[in-house]
């Protein structure tokens, strides 16, 4: 075994041990940075080189870190302003509990196609679905699974998706040309996932009381139609193709005003909620409404910062250079898509984010999939969903943090694993 393989194997073992022992994944990632840095020093790079390579990746993700903090503030502002309370109360009058899981999946899929962002959708419709599901006494893991499936449907298939744009850029294709075949390849998994959520919804339809949800929330909020404004602004601004950070900022500002002038909160009380999370004054609403805030993303931001250092280290040291031969072997013996899925899983596990995994996979898979558009489709059907199934990946950690659940929800995100599985079964062509 070469030193390079030993280093990657040790890092994989660290991740597995952390997950198995219930330790924070950030500890394994920090140890991974030390491991990769030591490898770079062994290969003749200086300490200055290691710092330069590490900082390169962090600089690339700087704008994303700001977006995460803003999403945390958005979820808190919607709680404080009564927006979530009003939406949940209004939806509960016509959403049948038996169809709730299907509703959660489809509504999040629709909004994610519209917004093109999984994180933004999780922070808006995802939080609404989580609150509505809690009102219906639907298990939170089931709700989170349906939400995860929905938000990544649009993250994969939306003309506004940054991951779709990056995939098109690195493969030399066009987003709008990729969308029709992406839809065709994703339809079987989408239909099957919807069917599973419908069946599970019927199973759990009698599990909770759904009467007088408006009365429950009215004890802590003024349920005024004006509370819809922050949510409607998101949809309206997205339709006019306003940038996502500007859209979030406008929604937060409107929610701030509603929290102060309609719900009667003090300005500093709202600022505190934006930073540290909303806390309801009514004890029996805390389980439904408390949460959000910029600090709720402390762990995902830590994971993203540490994993961001990997990109520069991998690129500078060529640490992953030996994988191409293994990818080609799998393509010859099993199938081309199987080799791409294998490489995607490895790329997502070590990079911990979609963006670097997309760039890495586009390089690793060119030798087995020379057709640019087919390569783009394969990347969309592997990296985008697989990354969201890895507990220590930012793609999983951020939405799960928004929804307030753990990685146990991931097996219930049916679309995420049905899509690569269906492609694996249907695309059996070998190299």
C-alpha positions in Angstrom: 0.0 0.0 0.0 1.4 3.4 -1.0 1.6 6.2 1.5 -1.1 8.1 -0.4 -3.6 5.2 0.0 -2.7 4.8 3.6 -3.4 8.5 4.3 -6.8 8.3 2.6 -7.6 5.0 4.4 -6.7 6.5 7.7 -9.0 9.5 7.0 -11.9 7.2 6.1 -11.4 5.2 9.3 -11.5 8.4 11.3 -14.8 9.4 9.8 -16.3 6.0 10.4 -15.1 5.9 14.0 -16.5 9.4 14.7 -19.9 8.5 13.3 -20.0 5.1 15.0 -19.0 6.6 18.4 -21.3 9.5 18.1 -18.5 12.1 18.2 -18.7 15.4 16.3 -17.6 14.9 12.7 -15.7 18.2 12.9 -13.2 16.4 15.1 -12.5 13.8 12.4 -12.3 16.6 9.7 -9.8 18.6 11.8 -7.7 15.4 12.2 -8.0 14.9 8.5 -6.6 18.3 7.8 -3.6 17.5 10.1 -3.2 14.2 8.2 -3.3 15.8 4.8 -1.0 18.6 5.9 1.5 16.1 7.2 1.4 14.3 3.9 2.1 17.5 2.0 5.1 18.2 4.3 6.3 14.7 3.7 6.1 15.3 -0.1 8.4 18.3 0.2 5.9 21.2 0.5 6.7 23.9 3.0 4.6 25.1 5.9 3.8 28.2 3.9 2.7 26.1 1.0 0.4 24.1 3.2 -1.2 27.3 4.6 -1.5 28.7 1.1 -3.2 25.6 -0.2 -5.5 25.4 2.8 -6.6 29.1 2.6 -7.3 28.8 -1.1 -10.3 26.5 -0.5 -11.6 28.6 2.3 -11.6 31.8 0.2 -13.7 30.0 -2.4 -16.5 29.2 0.0 -16.5 32.6 1.8 -19.8 33.8 0.2 -21.5 30.5 1.1 -20.7 30.9 4.8 -22.4 34.3 4.7 -25.4 32.7 3.1 -25.6 30.0 5.8 -25.7 32.6 8.5 -28.4 34.5 6.7 -30.5 31.3 6.3 -30.2 30.8 10.1 -31.5 34.3 10.7 -34.3 33.8 8.1 -35.7 30.8 10.0 -35.6 32.7 13.3 -37.3 35.8 11.7 -40.1 33.7 10.3 -40.7 32.2 13.7 -40.6 35.5 15.5 -42.9 37.3 13.0 -45.6 34.7 13.1 -45.0 33.7 9.5 -44.6 30.0 10.2 -47.5 30.1 12.7 -49.9 31.6 10.1 -48.7 29.4 7.2 -49.0 26.2 9.3 -52.4 27.3 10.6 -53.8 28.1 7.1 -52.3 25.0 5.5 -53.7 22.7 8.3 -57.2 23.6 7.2 -56.9 21.9 3.8 -53.8 19.6 4.0 -55.1 16.1 4.9 -52.9 14.4 7.5 -52.9 11.3 5.4 -51.4 13.2 2.5 -49.1 15.3 4.6 -45.8 13.5 3.7 -46.6 13.6 0.0 -47.5 17.3 0.4 -44.1 17.9 2.2 -42.2 16.2 -0.6 -44.1 17.9 -3.5 -44.2 21.4 -2.0 -40.5 21.4 -1.2 -39.7 20.0 -4.7 -41.7 22.7 -6.3 -40.1 25.5 -4.3 -36.6 24.1 -4.8 -37.1 24.1 -8.6 -38.3 27.7 -8.3 -35.5 28.9 -6.0 -32.7 26.6 -7.2 -31.3 26.2 -3.7 -31.7 23.3 -1.3 -30.6 25.3 1.7 -33.0 28.2 1.0 -35.9 25.8 0.5 -35.1 23.9 3.7 -35.1 27.2 5.6 -38.5 28.2 4.2 -40.9 25.5 3.1 -38.8 22.9 5.0 -39.3 24.6 8.3 -43.0 25.1 7.5 -43.4 21.4 6.8 -41.5 20.5 10.0 -43.8 22.6 12.1 -46.9 21.4 10.3 -45.8 17.8 10.7 -45.2 18.3 14.4 -48.8 19.7 14.6 -50.0 16.5 13.0 -47.8 14.4 15.3 -46.0 12.9 12.3 -42.6 11.6 13.3 -40.0 14.3 12.7 -37.7 11.9 10.9 -40.3 11.0 8.3 -41.0 14.7 7.7 -37.3 15.5 7.4 -36.9 12.6 4.9 -39.7 14.0 2.7 -38.2 17.5 2.9 -34.7 16.3 2.1 -36.1 14.5 -1.0 -37.9 17.5 -2.1 -35.2 20.1 -1.7 -32.7 18.1 -3.7 -35.1 17.4 -6.5 -34.8 21.1 -7.4 -31.1 21.4 -6.4 -30.5 18.8 -9.2 -33.2 20.0 -11.6 -33.6 23.7 -11.7 -32.3 26.3 -14.2 -31.3 28.4 -11.2 -29.4 25.7 -9.4 -25.7 26.6 -8.7 -24.8 22.9 -8.7 -26.4 22.5 -12.1 -24.5 25.6 -13.4 -21.2 24.3 -12.0 -21.8 20.9 -13.5 -22.5 22.5 -16.9 -19.4 24.7 -16.6 -17.0 21.9 -15.8 -18.3 19.6 -18.5 -18.6 22.3 -21.2 -22.4 21.8 -21.6 -25.4 24.1 -21.2 -27.8 23.9 -18.3 -31.0 24.2 -20.3 -29.9 21.5 -22.7 -29.2 19.2 -19.7 -32.6 19.7 -18.1 -34.9 17.6 -20.4 -32.7 14.4 -20.2 -32.2 15.0 -16.5 -36.0 15.1 -16.0 -36.5 11.9 -18.0 -33.8 10.1 -15.9 -35.2 11.3 -12.6 -38.9 10.7 -13.3 -38.9 7.0 -12.2 -37.2 7.8 -8.8 -39.5 10.8 -8.3 -42.7 8.8 -8.9 -41.6 6.0 -6.7 -40.6 8.3 -3.9 -43.9 10.1 -4.1 -45.7 6.7 -3.9 -43.7 5.7 -0.8 -44.5 9.0 0.9 -48.2 8.6 0.0 -48.3 5.1 1.5 -46.4 6.2 4.6 -48.8 9.1 5.0 -51.8 6.8 5.0 -50.1 4.7 7.6 -49.5 7.7 9.9 -52.7 9.6 9.2 -54.4 8.8 12.5 -51.4 9.4 14.7 -52.2 12.9 15.9 -54.8 15.5 16.7 -55.2 18.1 14.0 -58.1 20.1 15.3 -57.8 23.8 16.2 -54.2 24.3 15.2 -55.0 28.0 14.7 -56.2 28.1 18.4 -52.9 26.5 19.5 -50.8 29.2 17.7 -53.1 32.1 18.6 -52.0 31.8 22.2 -48.6 33.1 21.2 -49.1 35.0 18.0 -51.4 37.4 16.2 -52.5 35.3 13.2 -52.8 38.1 10.7 -52.7 37.6 6.9 -49.9 40.1 6.8 -47.6 37.4 8.3 -47.6 35.8 4.8 -45.5 38.7 3.5 -42.0 37.4 4.2 -42.9 34.1 2.5 -44.6 35.7 -0.5 -41.6 38.1 -0.9 -39.3 35.1 -1.3 -41.4 33.6 -4.1 -41.9 37.0 -5.8 -38.3 38.0 -5.8 -37.2 34.6 -7.0 -39.6 34.8 -9.9 -38.0 38.2 -10.8 -34.5 36.5 -10.5 -33.3 38.6 -7.7 -30.1 37.1 -6.0 -30.8 34.7 -3.3 -28.9 36.7 -0.6 -30.8 39.8 -1.5 -34.1 37.8 -1.4 -33.3 36.4 2.0 -32.3 39.9 3.3 -35.6 41.5 2.2 -37.6 38.6 3.7 -35.7 39.0 7.0 -36.3 42.8 7.0 -40.1 42.4 6.5 -40.2 39.7 9.1 -38.3 41.9 11.6 -40.9 44.7 11.1 -43.8 42.2 11.6 -42.2 40.8 14.8 -41.9 44.3 16.2 -45.1 46.1 15.1 -47.5 43.1 14.8 -46.3 40.5 17.4 -45.1 43.1 19.9 -41.5 42.0 20.3 -38.8 44.4 21.2 -36.2 45.3 18.5 -33.4 43.9 20.6 -35.4 40.8 21.4 -35.7 40.2 17.6 -32.0 40.9 17.0 -31.2 38.3 19.8 -33.5 35.8 18.0 -31.8 36.4 14.7 -28.4 35.7 16.2 -29.2 33.0 18.8 -32.5 31.6 17.8 -36.2 32.3 18.6 -37.6 31.4 22.0 -41.3 31.4 22.4 -42.8 33.2 25.4 -45.5 30.5 25.5 -44.2 27.2 27.1 -46.4 24.8 25.1 -45.3 26.4 21.8 -41.6 26.0 22.4 -41.3 22.5 21.0 -43.0 23.7 17.8 -41.5 27.1 17.3 -38.1 27.5 19.1 -35.0 27.4 16.9 -33.2 29.1 14.1 -30.6 31.9 14.4 -27.2 32.4 12.9 -25.5 30.3 15.7 -27.6 27.2 14.7 -25.3 26.9 11.8 -22.1 27.0 13.8 -21.4 23.2 13.3 -22.2 23.2 9.5 -20.1 26.3 9.1 -17.2 24.7 11.0 -17.6 21.6 8.8 -17.5 23.7 5.7 -14.5 25.7 6.7 -12.5 22.6 7.6 -13.5 20.7 4.5 -12.8 23.8 2.5 -9.1 23.4 3.3 -9.1 20.0 1.6 -9.7 21.3 -2.0 -6.4 23.2 -2.1 -4.5 20.4 -0.4 -5.9 17.7 -2.8 -5.2 19.8 -5.8 -1.7 20.9 -4.7 -0.5 17.4 -3.6 -2.3 15.2 -6.1 -3.4 13.1 -3.2 -6.3 11.7 -5.1 -4.4 11.1 -8.3 -4.3 7.3 -8.0 -8.1 6.9 -8.1 -8.4 7.1 -11.9 -7.1 3.6 -12.5 -9.6 2.2 -10.0 -12.4 4.1 -11.7 -11.5 2.6 -15.1 -11.3 -0.9 -13.6 -14.9 -0.6 -12.2 -16.1 0.8 -15.5 -14.7 -2.2 -17.4 -15.9 -4.9 -15.0 -19.3 -3.5 -13.7 -20.5 -0.5 -15.7 -19.5 3.0 -16.5 -22.2 4.6 -14.3 -21.2 2.2 -11.4 -17.6 3.6 -11.7 -18.9 7.2 -11.7 -21.1 6.5 -8.7 -18.2 4.8 -6.9 -16.0 7.8 -7.6 -18.7 10.3 -6.6 -19.2 8.6 -3.3 -15.5 8.7 -2.6 -15.3 12.4 -3.7 -18.2 13.4 -1.5 -16.9 11.5 1.5 -13.5 13.1 1.5 -14.4 16.6 0.2 -17.5 17.0 2.3 -19.2 19.3 -0.2 -20.9 19.1 -3.6 -18.8 21.8 -5.3 -15.4 20.3 -4.9 -16.8 16.8 -5.5 -18.3 18.0 -8.8 -15.0 19.4 -10.0 -13.1 16.3 -8.8 -15.5 13.9 -10.4 -15.5 15.7 -13.8 -11.7 15.1 -13.9 -11.8 11.5 -12.7 -14.6 10.4 -15.0 -13.6 11.9 -18.3 -11.6 8.8 -19.3 -14.6 6.5 -18.9 -17.3 9.0 -20.1 -16.0 11.1 -22.9 -19.4 12.3 -24.0 -19.8 15.7 -22.3 -23.5 15.7 -21.9 -23.7 12.2 -20.6 -21.0 13.0 -18.2 -23.0 16.0 -17.0 -26.0 13.8 -16.5 -24.0 11.2 -14.6 -22.6 13.9 -12.3 -26.1 15.2 -11.6 -27.4 11.7 -10.9 -24.5 10.8 -8.5 -22.8 13.7 -6.7 -25.9 15.9 -6.1 -27.9 13.2 -4.3 -25.0 11.1 -2.8 -23.5 14.2 -1.1 -26.8 14.7 0.7 -26.7 11.1 2.1 -23.3 11.5 3.8 -23.9 12.7 7.4 -20.6 14.7 7.6 -21.2 16.4 4.2 -22.4 20.0 4.2 -25.2 19.0 1.8 -26.6 16.8 4.6 -25.5 18.7 7.7 -27.0 22.1 6.8 -30.6 21.0 6.0 -30.7 18.6 8.9 -29.6 21.4 11.2 -32.4 23.6 9.8 -34.9 20.8 10.4 -33.6 20.0 13.9 -33.0 16.3 13.3 -30.1 13.9 13.0 -28.7 11.7 10.3 -31.3 9.0 11.1 -33.6 10.9 8.7 -31.4 10.2 5.7 -32.6 6.7 4.9 -36.1 8.1 4.7 -35.0 10.6 2.0 -36.2 8.2 -0.7 -35.5 10.3 -3.8 -31.8 10.7 -2.8 -31.0 7.0 -3.0 -33.7 5.9 -5.5 -32.2 8.1 -8.2 -28.7 6.7 -8.3 -30.1 3.2 -7.7 -32.4 3.4 -10.7 -29.6 4.7 -12.8 -27.4 1.9 -11.6 -30.0 -0.7 -12.6 -30.9 0.8 -15.9 -27.5 2.0 -17.2 -25.4 -1.2 -17.4 -23.1 -0.2 -20.3 -19.5 -1.1 -19.7 -16.3 0.6 -20.9 
